[in-house]
Amino acid sequence: MAKPIYAGSYNNRGGGGWKKVFVIIILIQVVLVGAYLVWSKGGKADEGQENLPESTVSMVGFEPAPLEPGPSPIIAVQASPQVQSAISDARSALDAGQLASAKMQLDKIVISSPDPEAIKLLGEVNMKMLKSSIPMPGKERYSIQSGDYLQKISKKYNTTVALIKTMNGMETDTIRAGAAVMVYNGDFSIRVSKTRNTLDLMAGDKLFKRYSVGTGKFGKTPAVEFRIVDKITEPPWTRFTDGKQIEYGDPENVLGTRWMKIVSEEHPEITGFGIHGTWQRDSIGQQSSAGCIRMLNEDVEELFDLVPRKTTVIISE
């Protein structure tokens, strides 16, 4: 007769195996929890970022915004058939060289339904119009007077020498009395959204072009009104930790190809902030900097040529 198998005997023989399985399960759980904690701290977002701030930052007496782990997610909303049709018509007009018609349609779309595709297309159209001979709001024809020079004209119209040269296809600063040049007499301003990580170049109260940017990690960029006070091409960078100046072109220099210093009249204690370029392309579109507004080098170079000193920069949450 077969020997009976009792539950107690079974447990005694297999107990060691179950203990091993239990230990393995516990170890797997520990590994998973650790991985989750690393991910939740945004470890990946920090890859490739500078370990040092862009500039000396002082915010004594300033109450910062609540710290945020990162930008709020933006849910893409499908444009209505009417908006899609209007965008298609605007693109067709652009392809046909009918820039004024395309701009008119896109201005209406962006005001009523800020569709990302329409916004991107509007910036493209506005830049093409600005550089062409086609009339647009803000563009004027100026007759050069005796004693004029480009810096004098740019100051008169609150624009930049670079933009005058671009609008007129000039390679040098040489001008002559009696000739005429096109100038931009618009009122550019800048609005930065920390939530969207975008920089909007405004012409009056209308959007001119939108750029994707990087803002300060954990909401470090102050949400106040600034003004551009200085502009530097190929800027050196002063390292915060030891005050050493890192020249342009050095891999340690984090300022990219352009630097625009911004200050706040209402908060003079806030110092060290600016708009600058970066070679770290994957840092754009998220909270990635030490507090400054960072842009792709090609974008900051374009903006640098468009906006003069004293341009208002409004940063909001």
C-alpha positions as CSV (number, residue, x, y, z in Angstrom):
1,M,0.0,0.0,0.0
2,A,1.3,3.5,-0.9
3,K,2.6,5.5,1.9
4,P,0.2,8.5,2.7
5,I,1.4,12.0,2.2
6,Y,0.4,14.4,5.0
7,A,0.1,18.1,4.6
8,G,2.7,18.5,7.4
9,S,5.2,16.5,5.5
10,Y,4.7,18.4,2.3
11,N,5.3,21.8,4.1
12,N,8.4,20.6,5.7
13,R,10.0,19.5,2.4
14,G,9.0,22.5,0.4
15,G,9.5,25.3,3.0
16,G,13.0,26.2,1.9
17,G,11.8,26.7,-1.7
18,W,9.0,29.0,-0.7
19,K,11.4,31.1,1.3
20,K,13.6,31.7,-1.7
21,V,10.6,32.7,-3.8
22,F,9.5,35.1,-1.1
23,V,13.0,36.7,-0.9
24,I,13.1,37.1,-4.7
25,I,9.7,38.8,-4.8
26,I,10.8,41.3,-2.0
27,L,14.0,42.1,-4.0
28,I,12.0,42.7,-7.2
29,Q,9.7,45.1,-5.3
30,V,12.6,47.0,-3.9
31,V,14.2,47.4,-7.3
32,L,10.9,48.6,-8.8
33,V,10.3,51.2,-6.0
34,G,13.8,52.5,-6.4
35,A,13.4,52.9,-10.2
36,Y,10.1,54.7,-9.7
37,L,11.6,57.2,-7.2
38,V,14.5,58.0,-9.6
39,W,12.0,58.5,-12.5
40,S,9.7,60.7,-10.4
41,K,12.5,63.0,-9.5
42,G,13.0,63.7,-13.2
43,G,16.4,62.1,-13.4
44,K,16.2,61.9,-17.2
45,A,15.4,65.6,-17.6
46,D,18.7,66.4,-15.8
47,E,20.8,64.4,-18.3
48,G,23.2,66.6,-20.2
49,Q,22.4,69.7,-18.2
50,E,25.0,72.0,-16.8
51,N,25.9,71.5,-13.2
52,L,26.4,75.3,-12.7
53,P,24.0,78.1,-13.1
54,E,24.1,80.4,-16.1
55,S,24.9,83.4,-14.1
56,T,25.1,84.8,-10.6
57,V,21.5,84.9,-9.3
58,S,20.4,87.1,-6.5
59,M,16.7,87.1,-5.4
60,V,17.0,88.6,-1.9
61,G,13.6,89.9,-0.7
62,F,11.8,88.3,-3.7
63,E,9.1,85.7,-3.0
64,P,9.5,83.0,-5.6
65,A,6.7,81.1,-7.1
66,P,5.8,77.7,-5.6
67,L,8.3,75.0,-6.7
68,E,7.1,72.8,-9.5
69,P,8.7,69.5,-10.6
70,G,8.2,70.3,-14.2
71,P,5.9,71.9,-16.8
72,S,2.3,71.1,-16.7
73,P,1.2,68.7,-19.4
74,I,-0.5,70.3,-22.4
75,I,-3.2,68.3,-24.0
76,A,-3.3,68.6,-27.7
77,V,-6.8,69.4,-28.9
78,Q,-7.8,68.5,-32.5
79,A,-8.7,71.6,-34.5
80,S,-12.2,71.9,-35.8
81,P,-12.9,71.2,-39.5
82,Q,-13.4,74.9,-40.0
83,V,-10.1,75.8,-38.5
84,Q,-8.3,73.0,-40.4
85,S,-9.8,74.3,-43.6
86,A,-8.8,77.9,-42.8
87,I,-5.2,76.8,-42.1
88,S,-5.1,74.9,-45.4
89,D,-6.3,78.0,-47.2
90,A,-3.6,80.1,-45.5
91,R,-0.9,77.6,-46.4
92,S,-2.1,77.6,-50.0
93,A,-1.9,81.4,-50.1
94,L,1.6,81.2,-48.6
95,D,2.7,78.7,-51.2
96,A,1.3,81.0,-53.9
97,G,3.3,84.0,-52.5
98,Q,0.2,85.7,-51.3
99,L,1.7,86.6,-47.9
100,A,-0.8,89.4,-47.0
101,S,-3.8,87.1,-47.6
102,A,-2.1,84.3,-45.6
103,K,-1.3,86.7,-42.7
104,M,-4.9,88.0,-42.6
105,Q,-6.3,84.5,-42.4
106,L,-3.8,83.3,-39.8
107,D,-4.3,86.4,-37.6
108,K,-8.0,85.6,-37.4
109,I,-7.4,81.9,-36.6
110,V,-4.8,82.6,-33.9
111,I,-7.1,85.1,-32.1
112,S,-10.1,82.8,-32.1
113,S,-8.4,79.4,-31.9
114,P,-4.7,79.3,-31.0
115,D,-3.9,76.2,-33.0
116,P,-0.2,75.3,-32.8
117,E,0.0,74.7,-36.6
118,A,-1.6,78.1,-37.3
119,I,0.8,79.8,-34.8
120,K,3.8,78.2,-36.4
121,L,2.6,79.2,-39.9
122,L,1.9,82.8,-38.7
123,G,5.5,83.2,-37.5
124,E,6.8,82.0,-40.9
125,V,4.5,84.4,-42.8
126,N,5.4,87.4,-40.6
127,M,9.1,86.8,-41.0
128,K,8.8,86.5,-44.8
129,M,6.8,89.7,-45.0
130,L,9.2,91.6,-42.7
131,K,12.1,90.7,-45.0
132,S,10.2,91.4,-48.2
133,S,9.0,94.5,-50.0
134,I,5.4,93.7,-49.1
135,P,3.7,96.2,-46.9
136,M,2.7,95.2,-43.4
137,P,1.8,96.9,-40.1
138,G,4.9,98.7,-38.7
139,K,6.9,98.9,-41.9
140,E,7.7,102.4,-43.2
141,R,9.8,103.9,-45.9
142,Y,12.5,106.4,-44.7
143,S,14.3,108.9,-46.8
144,I,18.0,109.1,-45.6
145,Q,19.0,112.7,-44.6
146,S,22.4,114.2,-44.6
147,G,24.2,113.2,-41.4
148,D,22.2,110.0,-41.0
149,Y,23.8,106.7,-40.2
150,L,22.2,103.3,-39.4
151,Q,22.6,103.6,-35.6
152,K,20.9,107.0,-35.6
153,I,18.0,105.7,-37.8
154,S,17.6,102.6,-35.6
155,K,17.3,104.7,-32.5
156,K,14.8,107.0,-34.1
157,Y,12.5,104.1,-35.0
158,N,13.3,101.9,-31.9
159,T,14.6,99.1,-34.0
160,T,17.9,97.4,-34.7
161,V,20.7,98.0,-37.2
162,A,20.6,94.3,-38.0
163,L,16.9,94.4,-38.9
164,I,17.3,97.5,-41.1
165,K,20.1,95.7,-43.0
166,T,18.0,92.5,-43.3
167,M,14.9,94.4,-44.6
168,N,17.0,96.2,-47.2
169,G,19.4,93.4,-48.2
170,M,22.4,95.5,-47.0
171,E,25.8,93.8,-46.5
172,T,27.5,96.9,-45.1
173,D,26.5,99.9,-43.0
174,T,27.1,102.4,-45.8
175,I,24.2,104.6,-46.7
176,R,23.9,107.8,-48.7
177,A,21.7,110.9,-48.4
178,G,18.7,110.9,-50.8
179,A,18.3,107.2,-50.8
180,A,15.5,105.4,-49.0
181,V,15.4,102.4,-46.7
182,M,12.5,100.3,-45.2
183,V,12.4,100.4,-41.5
184,Y,10.2,98.7,-38.9
185,N,8.4,101.1,-36.6
186,G,6.5,98.4,-34.7
187,D,6.3,97.9,-31.0
188,F,7.9,94.5,-30.2
189,S,7.5,93.0,-26.7
190,I,8.2,89.5,-25.3
191,R,5.9,87.3,-23.3
192,V,7.3,84.1,-21.7
193,S,5.0,81.3,-20.4
194,K,6.7,79.0,-17.8
195,T,3.8,76.5,-18.1
196,R,4.1,76.1,-21.8
197,N,7.8,76.9,-22.0
198,T,7.2,79.3,-24.9
199,L,8.4,82.8,-25.8
200,D,5.9,84.9,-27.8
201,L,7.3,87.8,-29.8
202,M,4.4,90.3,-29.8
203,A,3.9,93.2,-32.3
204,G,1.6,95.5,-30.4
205,D,-1.1,93.2,-29.1
206,K,-0.8,90.6,-31.8
207,L,1.4,87.5,-31.9
208,F,4.2,87.9,-34.3
209,K,6.1,84.6,-33.7
210,R,6.3,81.9,-31.1
211,Y,9.5,80.1,-30.0
212,S,9.9,77.0,-27.9
213,V,12.3,77.7,-24.9
214,G,13.7,76.2,-21.8
215,T,12.8,77.9,-18.4
216,G,14.2,77.4,-14.9
217,K,14.1,74.0,-13.2
218,F,11.5,73.8,-10.4
219,G,10.0,77.1,-11.4
220,K,13.2,79.1,-10.7
221,T,12.5,81.7,-13.4
222,P,10.8,84.7,-11.7
223,A,7.4,85.6,-13.0
224,V,7.8,89.3,-13.2
225,E,8.2,92.0,-15.8
226,F,11.8,92.6,-17.1
227,R,13.4,94.8,-19.7
228,I,16.3,94.0,-22.0
229,V,19.3,96.2,-21.0
230,D,22.2,94.7,-22.8
231,K,22.9,92.4,-25.8
232,I,26.1,90.5,-26.4
233,T,27.2,88.5,-29.4
234,E,29.3,85.4,-28.6
235,P,29.1,86.1,-24.9
236,P,31.6,85.0,-22.3
237,W,30.2,83.3,-19.2
238,T,31.2,84.1,-15.6
239,R,31.2,80.8,-13.6
240,F,29.2,81.3,-10.4
241,T,31.3,79.0,-8.1
242,D,34.7,80.7,-8.5
243,G,34.0,83.9,-10.6
244,K,36.2,82.6,-13.5
245,Q,35.3,83.9,-16.9
246,I,34.7,81.2,-19.5
247,E,35.2,82.5,-23.0
248,Y,32.9,81.9,-25.9
249,G,33.6,78.7,-27.7
250,D,34.8,76.9,-24.5
251,P,32.7,73.7,-24.0
252,E,32.0,74.9,-20.4
253,N,30.3,78.1,-21.6
254,V,26.6,77.5,-21.4
255,L,25.3,80.8,-23.0
256,G,25.3,79.7,-26.6
257,T,25.8,82.3,-29.4
258,R,23.8,85.3,-27.9
259,W,23.0,86.8,-24.5
260,M,20.4,89.4,-23.7
261,K,20.5,90.7,-20.1
262,I,17.1,91.4,-18.5
263,V,16.4,93.4,-15.3
264,S,13.3,94.2,-13.4
265,E,12.6,97.8,-12.4
266,E,10.1,96.7,-9.8
267,H,12.4,94.0,-8.4
268,P,16.0,95.4,-8.7
269,E,17.1,92.7,-6.2
270,I,16.6,90.1,-8.9
271,T,19.8,89.9,-10.9
272,G,21.7,87.6,-13.2
273,F,18.8,86.6,-15.5
274,G,18.8,86.8,-19.3
275,I,17.7,85.2,-22.6
276,H,20.5,83.2,-24.2
277,G,21.2,80.4,-26.7
278,T,22.1,76.8,-26.1
279,W,23.6,73.8,-27.9
280,Q,21.6,71.4,-25.7
281,R,18.7,71.0,-28.1
282,D,16.9,68.4,-26.0
283,S,16.6,70.9,-23.1
284,I,14.2,73.1,-25.1
285,G,10.5,72.9,-24.3
286,Q,10.9,72.0,-20.7
287,Q,12.1,73.4,-17.3
288,S,15.8,72.8,-17.8
289,S,17.9,75.9,-17.0
290,A,19.2,77.4,-13.8
291,G,16.6,80.2,-14.2
292,C,17.4,82.0,-17.5
293,I,15.3,81.7,-20.7
294,R,17.3,79.5,-23.1
295,M,16.6,79.2,-26.8
296,L,18.0,77.3,-29.7
297,N,21.0,79.2,-31.1
298,E,19.3,79.9,-34.4
299,D,16.2,81.2,-32.6
300,V,18.0,83.4,-30.2
301,E,20.1,84.8,-33.1
302,E,16.9,85.7,-35.0
303,L,15.3,87.3,-31.9
304,F,18.5,89.2,-31.1
305,D,18.3,90.9,-34.5
306,L,14.6,91.8,-34.1
307,V,14.3,93.3,-30.7
308,P,16.2,96.4,-29.5
309,R,17.4,97.3,-26.0
310,K,14.6,98.4,-23.6
311,T,12.2,95.8,-25.0
312,T,9.7,94.6,-22.4
313,V,9.9,91.0,-21.3
314,I,6.9,89.7,-19.3
315,I,7.3,86.3,-17.7
316,S,4.2,84.6,-16.4
317,E,3.4,81.3,-14.8
